Every structure is written in structure tokens, then in C-alpha cells.
Amino acid sequence: MQISRLSGLSALALVMGVTSANALTVEEVKEQGYIRAATANEVPYSYMQPDGTSAGIGPDVANAVLKSMGIEEVNWTVTPFGTLIPGLKAKRFDFVAAEQNISPERCKQVAFTEPNSSYGEGLLVKKGNPKGLTTYADIAKDPSLTVAVVSGANNVDFLRAVGVKDEQIVFIQANADAIPTVQSRVDAYAATELTVSELAKGQEQVEQVSPFEDPIVDGAPVRNYGGFAFRPEDKDLRDAFNAGLVEFRKTDEYKAILGKYGLSEQSIAAAAAKNVADLCAGN
């Protein structure tokens, strides 16, 4: 019995050693000379410019934080929003900089940093808003109405929370599909306020619903808190990046980045007022 117990402990130690060995550390990143990051190519959160350089709230902040850590080179991967977490878990990249909302469900799969941004919800509709929509709940009131959502985005949770039925929801692969989808086969597209605002710019056949009321879920208006996602086992890397992010949030450069992409002073302050532990707990 004693031999079996020792064997079992040895096996456990071996497994723990393998797990530790598989974790990516800051030193390993520095040794290889670069880190791999993912974007869903969604303006203004995280996207690639025609010249191949990164842009958006997530990449701009990430580049600054990584530089403070002594990491200069970032290799970017563009992938659909719904594949960000699966791709991270499959080690196709080392972290995600797409301003994903920090939610309890996602926290079960990845390790988020403290919030980097905060933003509300929005609706894209046909020009003139022919259905008179002002909030997600208006869609729930009329079963004949349909609404599009990007696959993997948490906007679908807010729609369902206010009573929108699954048969009213149409899933699309990317924000780029939103405008033609609204023009041809749905009454609205649900996304964050900044996404909708960017899509509506310069468009003649669609517009952003304004004024718009954020959905009320569990007695409070919905507000998203975007963060950077890492694999849970890469604790050293995540903690170092998180420490750098917390310090960078105190700077004018950080505020200038978020302001450049349309976030208000109130939204910037809201991001710093929340912490990742509470968000992961659903508070």
C-alpha cells in the first residue's frame, strides 16, 4: 500500500511538473523575441489596418503595456469572434486583445485581466428606424421582429434576458456581415454602442438607434467591461501583463488611446471602477 501511495504521489508530481512546464512565462516570451496575440478584426476594439499593423483599443493598449514589460514584437492573428477563446485554449496564440466582455461564463475558460474598457449596448437598423426600436425589449414585444448577433458575442444573453426568443435571433459570423443582413433579412443588429456607431458612419441605408436605452438585466442597466484574456495556466504571463495594465491605466496616454476611439470620460472612469474578480463573480 505504501508503494502504491508513493507511486501515486510521484505520478501527481510528474503531472504537476508537466503542467508547469507547459505554462508560458514572461521570460520565455522575451527569449523567443515575440508574443502572439489575436484580434477579431472589429473596429474600434481590435483590428488590422491595410498596411498590416494593429489598431484599436485592445492592440494600442496591449502594445504599450508589452513595451513596458520589455516585449517589443507582437505577431497578430485575425480570427472570428466566436473562435477567440477556442483558439486561445488550443494555443494558436498567447493572449486575446479584442476587448471581450468579462463575464462569469468566459471566466470559467480563460484568465482575464482587470478591465481595459467599458461600453454600453446599441442597435443598428434600417434608415429611419421603421420599427421604432429604442431598446432590446422592443424586439421582445413583437414576435415577428428579428435581430442579428455575431456568433459568440454576449449580446445574445442580453437579448434573451429581456425576453427575445431564440427563433427571433439570427447569428452572423462577423460585424462585416451586419449591414447587408439588416438591409436584407432582419429588423436590427445588436452589438455594443461603439460597434454600431462605427458601422453606421457614412451609411445611407442603415443608422444607429438614438436615443437608445441599455437593456435592464437583474435590475441594472447592462454595461460591458472589456479585458485581455490569457490561458489560466499562463499565470506568470497574465499577472505580469495585468500589473503593467493597472499602472498604464493611470496615465494620460491610456486615456488618450480610449478617447481617440470614441470612449467617453465616463466610460473610461467606469472601467477603472470595476475589478475582474467581481465581474467574474457576476457582480
HUDAQUI-V943300 format. One record per residue. N is the residue number from 1. RES is the residue in three letters. D_FIRST is the distance of its C-alpha to the first C-alpha in Angstrom with 2 decimals. Layout:
((N,RES,D_FIRST) (N,RES,D_FIRST))
//
This chain:
((1,MET,0.00) (2,GLN,3.79) (3,ILE,5.44) (4,SER,5.16) (5,ARG,6.20) (6,LEU,8.69) (7,SER,9.83) (8,GLY,10.50) (9,LEU,12.39) (10,SER,14.19) (11,ALA,15.23) (12,LEU,16.48) (13,ALA,18.36) (14,LEU,19.84) (15,VAL,21.08) (16,MET,22.55) (17,GLY,24.19) (18,VAL,25.71) (19,THR,26.98) (20,SER,28.55) (21,ALA,30.04) (22,ASN,31.64) (23,ALA,33.34) (24,LEU,37.02) (25,THR,38.27) (26,VAL,41.80) (27,GLU,41.71) (28,GLU,40.76) (29,VAL,43.66) (30,LYS,46.01) (31,GLU,44.94) (32,GLN,45.66) (33,GLY,48.89) (34,TYR,48.82) (35,ILE,46.99) (36,ARG,47.11) (37,ALA,48.41) (38,ALA,49.36) (39,THR,52.43) (40,ALA,53.53) (41,ASN,57.12) (42,GLU,58.42) (43,VAL,61.37) (44,PRO,61.29) (45,TYR,57.53) (46,SER,56.41) (47,TYR,58.36) (48,MET,59.66) (49,GLN,63.31) (50,PRO,65.48) (51,ASP,65.17) (52,GLY,61.38) (53,THR,60.68) (54,SER,58.58) (55,ALA,60.16) (56,GLY,59.52) (57,ILE,57.96) (58,GLY,54.38) (59,PRO,55.17) (60,ASP,57.78) (61,VAL,55.50) (62,ALA,52.50) (63,ASN,54.63) (64,ALA,55.76) (65,VAL,52.29) (66,LEU,50.84) (67,LYS,53.78) (68,SER,53.03) (69,MET,49.50) (70,GLY,50.99) (71,ILE,50.37) (72,GLU,53.70) (73,GLU,53.09) (74,VAL,51.90) (75,ASN,51.60) (76,TRP,52.38) (77,THR,51.32) (78,VAL,53.31) (79,THR,51.45) (80,PRO,52.23) (81,PHE,51.17) (82,GLY,48.74) (83,THR,46.80) (84,LEU,46.39) (85,ILE,42.94) (86,PRO,41.62) (87,GLY,43.03) (88,LEU,41.45) (89,LYS,38.00) (90,ALA,38.59) (91,LYS,39.50) (92,ARG,43.07) (93,PHE,44.17) (94,ASP,42.73) (95,PHE,44.33) (96,VAL,46.86) (97,ALA,50.23) (98,ALA,51.87) (99,GLU,52.16) (100,GLN,49.80) (101,ASN,49.84) (102,ILE,46.78) (103,SER,45.48) (104,PRO,42.29) (105,GLU,41.62) (106,ARG,41.99) (107,CYS,39.95) (108,LYS,36.92) (109,GLN,37.30) (110,VAL,38.74) (111,ALA,39.13) (112,PHE,42.75) (113,THR,44.80) (114,GLU,47.14) (115,PRO,50.13) (116,ASN,52.67) (117,SER,55.29) (118,SER,56.37) (119,TYR,58.61) (120,GLY,59.84) (121,GLU,60.41) (122,GLY,63.41) (123,LEU,65.13) (124,LEU,67.11) (125,VAL,69.85) (126,LYS,73.02) (127,LYS,76.01) (128,GLY,77.59) (129,ASN,74.45) (130,PRO,76.03) (131,LYS,73.44) (132,GLY,73.88) (133,LEU,70.20) (134,THR,69.30) (135,THR,65.57) (136,TYR,62.63) (137,ALA,63.37) (138,ASP,66.74) (139,ILE,64.98) (140,ALA,63.06) (141,LYS,66.38) (142,ASP,67.74) (143,PRO,65.50) (144,SER,67.84) (145,LEU,66.92) (146,THR,64.31) (147,VAL,62.49) (148,ALA,60.70) (149,VAL,57.51) (150,VAL,55.64) (151,SER,52.42) (152,GLY,49.48) (153,ALA,51.73) (154,ASN,51.00) (155,ASN,54.66) (156,VAL,53.75) (157,ASP,51.65) (158,PHE,54.72) (159,LEU,56.92) (160,ARG,54.67) (161,ALA,54.39) (162,VAL,58.19) (163,GLY,58.42) (164,VAL,59.06) (165,LYS,57.85) (166,ASP,55.78) (167,GLU,58.70) (168,GLN,60.84) (169,ILE,58.55) (170,VAL,59.02) (171,PHE,56.43) (172,ILE,57.71) (173,GLN,55.97) (174,ALA,57.68) (175,ASN,60.34) (176,ALA,62.72) (177,ASP,62.85) (178,ALA,63.83) (179,ILE,67.59) (180,PRO,68.30) (181,THR,66.00) (182,VAL,67.94) (183,GLN,71.20) (184,SER,70.43) (185,ARG,67.95) (186,VAL,66.60) (187,ASP,68.26) (188,ALA,66.15) (189,TYR,63.35) (190,ALA,60.85) (191,ALA,59.44) (192,THR,59.44) (193,GLU,62.83) (194,LEU,62.86) (195,THR,61.96) (196,VAL,64.72) (197,SER,67.17) (198,GLU,66.64) (199,LEU,67.01) (200,ALA,70.22) (201,LYS,71.96) (202,GLY,75.10) (203,GLN,74.51) (204,GLU,77.47) (205,GLN,75.78) (206,VAL,72.80) (207,GLU,72.34) (208,GLN,69.91) (209,VAL,70.19) (210,SER,71.84) (211,PRO,71.64) (212,PHE,68.05) (213,GLU,65.89) (214,ASP,62.15) (215,PRO,60.13) (216,ILE,58.98) (217,VAL,55.28) (218,ASP,53.69) (219,GLY,56.93) (220,ALA,57.23) (221,PRO,58.89) (222,VAL,56.53) (223,ARG,56.17) (224,ASN,53.96) (225,TYR,52.14) (226,GLY,51.49) (227,GLY,48.80) (228,PHE,47.08) (229,ALA,43.80) (230,PHE,40.87) (231,ARG,37.42) (232,PRO,34.89) (233,GLU,32.76) (234,ASP,35.93) (235,LYS,35.91) (236,ASP,37.48) (237,LEU,40.34) (238,ARG,40.92) (239,ASP,40.94) (240,ALA,43.36) (241,PHE,45.65) (242,ASN,45.52) (243,ALA,46.57) (244,GLY,49.40) (245,LEU,50.48) (246,VAL,50.64) (247,GLU,52.92) (248,PHE,55.00) (249,ARG,55.68) (250,LYS,57.68) (251,THR,60.16) (252,ASP,63.49) (253,GLU,62.38) (254,TYR,59.66) (255,LYS,62.17) (256,ALA,64.66) (257,ILE,62.23) (258,LEU,61.48) (259,GLY,65.15) (260,LYS,66.24) (261,TYR,64.33) (262,GLY,65.83) (263,LEU,63.47) (264,SER,65.40) (265,GLU,64.97) (266,GLN,63.58) (267,SER,60.87) (268,ILE,59.98) (269,ALA,59.70) (270,ALA,57.66) (271,ALA,54.98) (272,ALA,54.52) (273,ALA,54.48) (274,LYS,51.24) (275,ASN,47.70) (276,VAL,44.97) (277,ALA,42.49) (278,ASP,45.03) (279,LEU,45.99) (280,CYS,42.43) (281,ALA,42.14) (282,GLY,45.35) (283,ASN,47.55))
//
